[in-house]
């Protein structure tokens, strides 16, 4: 079974802190994704990576950056956390083969910025 | 551009009753369609997907969905709801071979005893 793990389930940070969210997948998937999930807004794509060191902006990249130095690891960075970044963050991965490939999700990190 | 609309942000059914969650899509090219489920405090997992083969797609846990091109719909059904079906359900579309999904806003399903 594909396993996608996220470094923390719950995280509390202060405004202005630099925050790192880590995601690791164990199935040699090319594609990795970071979403944020907010009530009533569904899932919104922050960034997407289709290969090591390659990244593409999603729908809401402002205030975020990403890093993919190794194929299995995709990091989301909040350069200076703000209260409006309080949210559930979901990481996903998929094989690159075709458009029908399933995205596999981690359990999520609930981030609170005070 | 692709889009997904899920009708009804909250649906409540009685245990044993039919579950019907509605999803309509917009796409200028043949779409691939997905239903995902999110149980409380968990990530999302795939229920089923339509990939242009059979229009009636069977998924896990007794769910199925029918692709209707003329209605641009991909509604999710289950004949008899179980308490364990209480969850958030998301419909998504992918088109254009860009590997990204366009997500609906989700429907929260409550199952009453």
Interface residues (C-beta under 8 A of the other chain):
Chain A: X4 X31 X33 X40 X41 X42 X43 X44 X45 X48 X50 X58 X90 X92 X94 X96 X98 X99 X100 X101 X102 X103 X104 X105 X106 X107 X108
Chain B: X9 X32 X34 X36 X41 X42 X43 X44 X45 X46 X49 X51 X90 X94 X95 X96 X97 X98 X99 X100 X101 X103 X104 X105 X106
